[in-house]
Amino acid sequence: MSLKRTALYASHQKLGGKLIEFGGWEMPVQYTSIVDEHQCVRNAAGVFDICHMGEVRVSGAGAAAWLNSVLGNDIRKLAVGQGQYTHLCNERGGTVDDLYAYRIGETEFLLIINASRIEPDVAWFRSHLPAAGSVDLTFTDESAQTGAIAIQGPKVAEFINALFPGASLGGTAVTTASELKKNQIGAWKWNGETIWVARTGYTGEDGFEVVAPVAQIVDLWDKTLEAGRASGIKPSGLGARDTLRTEVCYPLYGHELDENTSPIEAGLGVFVSLDKGEFIGRSVLAAQKANGVTKKSVAFRMIGKAAPPRPGYPIWANDAVVGTVVSGTQSPSLNCGIGLGYVPPTLTEPGTTVEIEIRGRRFPAEIVKKPIYRKA
């Protein structure tokens, strides 16, 4: 099967990006080095190609009520121009996907979904749509026509207004892009077309995501690198994206979450609104919250010298395998091995010592409070 390519494929080649397969896409894992790009995002600015992610638009008078019946968080909490992290769950409470939902108009919502889940998500949504004509509701998969970039790092606010001058034209009303607050989104014009700029982030740093018609993406990418040059911006790949999000314990679908793992088990219950009324998976999630779960997500860091932990490695305690690493890496910020894994609830207390089996040998690790990395 041939891999899909984003509109920035030629740009990545020109910049010397090392391309790998990710979720059916050919994407840059790094340009210079993962550590270099990671530190650049932590200290200055990096720009990521996220065109592989999916975009779905839901509109109409019945949009909010329908979204609340299929998503775990409460969409009614969102004012126009606000976004929230949420989950699409199956009847067993397992996670079909984790996604971001933005209210871009009174009756209009933009959903950003994971690259590997575009087809399953769209099929799931469509299979749960109300009968045609029964509700004022329009569901549109805009993934093929839409692209996105993520501009992340503490220095992005220095140049974001030069990139998107003037006041927002929709969403949150601000006079400059840098006035957007966390989880807000606004509209600007780019070459005469409407683009959306959100201040959300997947790195633990301040940052902005830009969602635009795919024809505008190359120009946006080039102008972003130009605008951020004085602030030290660098193109950044999936490798740094993974080390950055692992340090701050942000989940990645297929690792911390899957169709057999619930948001409650993943420690993401704060994003599940059990009090909003019925939604798919609610009864199972409510039971898990009330009665407890058999596995829980934990963060850990290696003690002493060891090779980096990797997904799939066994977690040991009391001379028995008790769980599995789902994300693991060498932390460039902390200079030690770190990871996330699932263990029984009795082993989740910070300070608990476990062992990670790495290439047939066991190495000590300590359960730590999330996030693993905290900015000084």
PyMOL commands that set and color helices and strands:
alter all, ss='L'
color gray80, all
select helices_A, chain A and resi 9-14+34-43+63-70+75-77+115-127+143-145+156-158+160-163+177-179+214-227+229-231+238-247+269-271+274-276+282-291+345-347
alter helices_A, ss='H'
color red, helices_A
select strands_A, chain A and resi 18-22+25-30+46-49+54-59+83-89+95-105+108-113+138-141+146-152+170-171+184-190+193-199+207-213+234-235+296-302+314-317+320-331+336-343+353-358+361-368
alter strands_A, ss='S'
color yellow, strands_A
deselect
rebuild
show_as cartoon
